[in-house]
């Protein structure tokens, strides 16, 4: 779903919401067994059925609340929610990325000087509440005889950060 509503001549709200279920009918996970002494090498195949596709959250939602107090000036509060997702196709909760909810704030000013079509200046404050989250990662596993070794690696995202943009249209 995606929509916008103009609350007044100076206030606009838009939002989007996605519910999805992306599944794999049958998935073969291949792990390598190096034996108890790590001198052997065997492939171990495990078949999973009806699992979630890696990096495919079931819920994604976003919202933008915009206020235009003066001609060419816009302040926006942006939110984004991404549901939990799996690092691989096994639908194993121990190999997943937690859901996250982040907020940004943007202030923009546009004007039209006589020598060009438009100048736009924006300041964006990303992750204004300094949320610690990861939006990506990977997992790795292997066997050593009867012992299973699993490792998850995550890519942490930036805390609060700022961006200045200047756009010139001729």
Order of alpha helices (4+ residues) and beta strands (2+ residues): beta-beta-beta-beta-beta-beta-beta-beta-beta-beta-beta-beta-beta
